[in-house]
Amino acid sequence: MSRRLIKELVRRYDLDPDEAKVLEYFMRNISVGEILAIRELTAIYHVREPLKVIIRLIKKGVLTKGLGCYNLSSEIRKLLESR
């Protein structure tokens, strides 16, 4: 995973520090169950109120909501695959 790509996406989507942490998490784990994502983001990444951050990222088009999971958007996945 490229630090340059993360920085580019942080600028493109105007992400705050917690949103950037969540983006990095989902770039490592493209699709994660709802409960596991909340637990790991809290315990490992030290994100306060991860559900609120996830909802903001869904609204910005960074993440999508599936059935019982959250996913990295297809646009960002394509960028990952191309690099």
C-alpha positions as CSV (number, residue, x, y, z in Angstrom):
1,M,0.0,0.0,0.0
2,S,1.4,3.3,-1.1
3,R,1.7,6.2,1.4
4,R,1.6,8.5,-1.7
5,L,-1.8,7.1,-2.6
6,I,-3.2,7.5,0.9
7,K,-2.0,11.1,1.0
8,E,-3.6,11.7,-2.5
9,L,-6.9,10.2,-1.3
10,V,-6.8,12.2,2.0
11,R,-6.6,15.4,-0.1
12,R,-9.1,14.3,-2.7
13,Y,-11.8,13.4,-0.2
14,D,-10.8,16.1,2.4
15,L,-10.4,13.6,5.2
16,D,-9.7,14.4,8.8
17,P,-7.1,12.3,10.8
18,D,-9.7,9.7,12.0
19,E,-11.1,9.4,8.5
20,A,-7.6,8.9,7.2
21,K,-7.0,6.1,9.7
22,V,-10.2,4.4,8.7
23,L,-9.3,4.7,5.0
24,E,-6.0,3.1,5.7
25,Y,-7.7,0.3,7.6
26,F,-10.0,-0.4,4.7
27,M,-7.2,-0.2,2.2
28,R,-5.6,-3.1,4.1
29,N,-9.0,-4.9,4.7
30,I,-11.2,-4.2,1.7
31,S,-14.3,-5.7,3.1
32,V,-14.9,-6.1,6.9
33,G,-17.9,-7.2,9.0
34,E,-19.7,-4.3,10.8
35,I,-18.9,-5.5,14.3
36,L,-15.3,-6.5,13.6
37,A,-14.6,-3.1,11.9
38,I,-15.9,-1.2,14.9
39,R,-13.9,-3.3,17.4
40,E,-10.6,-3.1,15.4
41,L,-10.9,0.6,14.6
42,T,-11.4,1.3,18.3
43,A,-8.8,-1.1,19.8
44,I,-6.1,-1.0,17.2
45,Y,-6.4,2.3,15.4
46,H,-7.7,4.2,18.4
47,V,-10.5,5.9,16.4
48,R,-13.1,7.5,18.6
49,E,-16.7,6.9,17.5
50,P,-15.7,4.7,14.5
51,L,-19.3,4.3,13.4
52,K,-19.7,8.0,12.9
53,V,-16.5,8.2,11.0
54,I,-17.6,5.2,8.8
55,I,-20.9,7.0,8.1
56,R,-19.1,10.1,7.0
57,L,-16.9,8.1,4.7
58,I,-19.9,6.4,3.2
59,K,-21.4,9.9,2.5
60,K,-18.1,11.0,0.9
61,G,-18.0,7.9,-1.4
62,V,-14.9,6.3,0.2
63,L,-16.8,3.3,1.7
64,T,-20.0,1.4,0.8
65,K,-22.3,-0.5,3.1
66,G,-23.0,-4.2,2.2
67,L,-25.1,-6.8,4.0
68,G,-23.5,-6.8,7.4
69,C,-20.2,-5.3,6.2
70,Y,-18.4,-2.2,5.1
71,N,-16.4,-2.1,1.8
72,L,-13.8,0.1,0.2
73,S,-15.5,1.9,-2.7
74,S,-15.0,0.3,-6.1
75,E,-13.3,3.5,-7.4
76,I,-10.6,3.3,-4.7
77,R,-10.2,-0.5,-5.2
78,K,-9.5,0.2,-8.9
79,L,-6.8,2.7,-7.9
80,L,-5.2,0.1,-5.6
81,E,-5.2,-2.5,-8.4
82,S,-3.7,-0.2,-10.9
83,R,-0.7,0.7,-8.7
